[in-house]
Amino acid sequence: MSQTSRFLYPLIRWLWASGSPAEHFALLMAIRKVAHPTVYAVLAALALRAALRAGVAGLARVAAIALAIALGIAGLDELRQSHTAARTGASTDVMLDAAGACAA
């Protein structure tokens, strides 16, 4: 959070000057949580495109490969975060990532 909040939080305060600090923080957290499914939807779409271009036969197989790639990366990223002092890994974030990947 320290990486994004140093530029996103001041932007939120500037755009929404009448908001309270609690409202600013709530908006910051909402943006951060919406980013999860958005980023993983893009990842899954790119993986789907790569699998199609690689010549994988069958749309269901292509979709399964793309979903597996996105979910694998989501799980590994949260596992990595759980082993760092500044971050925490959360299974709910993996679920948000999976929702975005499935939507794509």
VEXBAGU-421813 format. One record per residue (C-alpha): x, y, z; residue in three letters; residue number from 0. Coordinates in Angstrom, 3 decimals. Layout:
<node px="X" py="Y" pz="Z" res="ALA" n="NUM"/>
...
***
This chain:
<node px="0.000" py="0.000" pz="0.000" res="MET" n="0"/>
<node px="2.886" py="2.351" pz="0.688" res="SER" n="1"/>
<node px="3.862" py="2.166" pz="-2.990" res="GLN" n="2"/>
<node px="0.522" py="3.307" pz="-4.394" res="THR" n="3"/>
<node px="-0.778" py="5.482" pz="-1.578" res="SER" n="4"/>
<node px="2.053" py="8.000" pz="-1.853" res="ARG" n="5"/>
<node px="0.761" py="9.217" pz="-5.235" res="PHE" n="6"/>
<node px="-2.834" py="7.952" pz="-5.328" res="LEU" n="7"/>
<node px="-3.891" py="9.300" pz="-1.919" res="TYR" n="8"/>
<node px="-2.822" py="12.903" pz="-2.686" res="PRO" n="9"/>
<node px="-4.606" py="12.656" pz="-6.028" res="LEU" n="10"/>
<node px="-7.790" py="11.502" pz="-4.294" res="ILE" n="11"/>
<node px="-7.517" py="14.358" pz="-1.772" res="ARG" n="12"/>
<node px="-7.019" py="16.854" pz="-4.606" res="TRP" n="13"/>
<node px="-9.918" py="15.530" pz="-6.698" res="LEU" n="14"/>
<node px="-12.252" py="15.173" pz="-3.713" res="TRP" n="15"/>
<node px="-11.257" py="18.056" pz="-1.452" res="ALA" n="16"/>
<node px="-14.546" py="18.017" pz="0.461" res="SER" n="17"/>
<node px="-14.169" py="14.391" pz="1.503" res="GLY" n="18"/>
<node px="-13.052" py="13.391" pz="4.977" res="SER" n="19"/>
<node px="-9.799" py="11.494" pz="5.575" res="PRO" n="20"/>
<node px="-11.857" py="8.365" pz="6.271" res="ALA" n="21"/>
<node px="-13.708" py="8.741" pz="2.964" res="GLU" n="22"/>
<node px="-10.425" py="9.324" pz="1.134" res="HIS" n="23"/>
<node px="-8.968" py="6.180" pz="2.676" res="PHE" n="24"/>
<node px="-12.092" py="4.147" pz="1.842" res="ALA" n="25"/>
<node px="-11.884" py="5.273" pz="-1.792" res="LEU" n="26"/>
<node px="-8.182" py="4.410" pz="-1.895" res="LEU" n="27"/>
<node px="-8.917" py="0.898" pz="-0.624" res="MET" n="28"/>
<node px="-11.799" py="0.470" pz="-3.086" res="ALA" n="29"/>
<node px="-9.548" py="1.456" pz="-5.993" res="ILE" n="30"/>
<node px="-6.895" py="-0.986" pz="-4.811" res="ARG" n="31"/>
<node px="-9.429" py="-3.840" pz="-4.612" res="LYS" n="32"/>
<node px="-10.953" py="-3.050" pz="-8.018" res="VAL" n="33"/>
<node px="-7.451" py="-3.187" pz="-9.484" res="ALA" n="34"/>
<node px="-7.176" py="-6.913" pz="-8.656" res="HIS" n="35"/>
<node px="-9.880" py="-8.234" pz="-11.005" res="PRO" n="36"/>
<node px="-9.012" py="-5.627" pz="-13.635" res="THR" n="37"/>
<node px="-5.346" py="-6.580" pz="-13.847" res="VAL" n="38"/>
<node px="-6.070" py="-10.299" pz="-13.870" res="TYR" n="39"/>
<node px="-8.767" py="-9.892" pz="-16.522" res="ALA" n="40"/>
<node px="-6.149" py="-8.284" pz="-18.752" res="VAL" n="41"/>
<node px="-3.663" py="-11.047" pz="-17.907" res="LEU" n="42"/>
<node px="-6.184" py="-13.782" pz="-18.732" res="ALA" n="43"/>
<node px="-7.139" py="-12.079" pz="-22.002" res="ALA" n="44"/>
<node px="-3.491" py="-11.841" pz="-23.011" res="LEU" n="45"/>
<node px="-2.891" py="-15.484" pz="-22.033" res="ALA" n="46"/>
<node px="-5.944" py="-16.490" pz="-24.067" res="LEU" n="47"/>
<node px="-4.613" py="-14.597" pz="-27.067" res="ARG" n="48"/>
<node px="-1.190" py="-16.188" pz="-26.679" res="ALA" n="49"/>
<node px="-2.686" py="-19.680" pz="-26.476" res="ALA" n="50"/>
<node px="-4.778" py="-19.035" pz="-29.590" res="LEU" n="51"/>
<node px="-1.746" py="-17.785" pz="-31.499" res="ARG" n="52"/>
<node px="0.285" py="-20.782" pz="-30.325" res="ALA" n="53"/>
<node px="-2.176" py="-23.017" pz="-32.135" res="GLY" n="54"/>
<node px="-3.848" py="-24.694" pz="-29.166" res="VAL" n="55"/>
<node px="-6.909" py="-26.539" pz="-30.474" res="ALA" n="56"/>
<node px="-10.324" py="-26.051" pz="-28.912" res="GLY" n="57"/>
<node px="-11.740" py="-22.927" pz="-27.328" res="LEU" n="58"/>
<node px="-12.421" py="-24.666" pz="-24.006" res="ALA" n="59"/>
<node px="-8.800" py="-25.821" pz="-23.824" res="ARG" n="60"/>
<node px="-7.535" py="-22.330" pz="-24.684" res="VAL" n="61"/>
<node px="-9.749" py="-20.801" pz="-21.992" res="ALA" n="62"/>
<node px="-8.618" py="-23.381" pz="-19.426" res="ALA" n="63"/>
<node px="-4.961" py="-22.652" pz="-20.186" res="ILE" n="64"/>
<node px="-5.500" py="-18.902" pz="-19.890" res="ALA" n="65"/>
<node px="-7.367" py="-19.327" pz="-16.604" res="LEU" n="66"/>
<node px="-4.697" py="-21.663" pz="-15.233" res="ALA" n="67"/>
<node px="-1.968" py="-19.170" pz="-16.091" res="ILE" n="68"/>
<node px="-3.808" py="-16.271" pz="-14.449" res="ALA" n="69"/>
<node px="-4.709" py="-18.246" pz="-11.317" res="LEU" n="70"/>
<node px="-1.213" py="-19.690" pz="-11.045" res="GLY" n="71"/>
<node px="0.320" py="-16.242" pz="-11.147" res="ILE" n="72"/>
<node px="-2.272" py="-14.900" pz="-8.674" res="ALA" n="73"/>
<node px="-1.542" py="-17.689" pz="-6.204" res="GLY" n="74"/>
<node px="2.217" py="-17.356" pz="-6.551" res="LEU" n="75"/>
<node px="2.041" py="-13.593" pz="-6.125" res="ASP" n="76"/>
<node px="0.017" py="-13.861" pz="-2.922" res="GLU" n="77"/>
<node px="2.371" py="-16.570" pz="-1.649" res="LEU" n="78"/>
<node px="5.316" py="-14.268" pz="-2.338" res="ARG" n="79"/>
<node px="3.576" py="-11.412" pz="-0.549" res="GLN" n="80"/>
<node px="2.986" py="-13.577" pz="2.519" res="SER" n="81"/>
<node px="6.762" py="-14.034" pz="2.848" res="HIS" n="82"/>
<node px="7.633" py="-10.327" pz="2.854" res="THR" n="83"/>
<node px="7.534" py="-8.053" pz="5.875" res="ALA" n="84"/>
<node px="5.853" py="-5.141" pz="4.095" res="ALA" n="85"/>
<node px="3.052" py="-7.145" pz="2.453" res="ARG" n="86"/>
<node px="0.450" py="-9.721" pz="3.403" res="THR" n="87"/>
<node px="-0.911" py="-12.480" pz="1.218" res="GLY" n="88"/>
<node px="-4.675" py="-12.913" pz="1.217" res="ALA" n="89"/>
<node px="-6.823" py="-15.661" pz="-0.230" res="SER" n="90"/>
<node px="-9.552" py="-13.072" pz="-0.809" res="THR" n="91"/>
<node px="-7.232" py="-11.285" pz="-3.218" res="ASP" n="92"/>
<node px="-6.765" py="-14.535" pz="-5.140" res="VAL" n="93"/>
<node px="-10.562" py="-14.833" pz="-5.331" res="MET" n="94"/>
<node px="-10.784" py="-11.267" pz="-6.694" res="LEU" n="95"/>
<node px="-8.071" py="-12.130" pz="-9.218" res="ASP" n="96"/>
<node px="-9.952" py="-15.291" pz="-10.206" res="ALA" n="97"/>
<node px="-13.171" py="-13.328" pz="-10.714" res="ALA" n="98"/>
<node px="-11.399" py="-10.970" pz="-13.076" res="GLY" n="99"/>
<node px="-9.725" py="-13.816" pz="-14.957" res="ALA" n="100"/>
<node px="-13.026" py="-15.672" pz="-15.316" res="CYS" n="101"/>
<node px="-14.771" py="-12.545" pz="-16.539" res="ALA" n="102"/>
<node px="-12.203" py="-12.127" pz="-19.294" res="ALA" n="103"/>
***
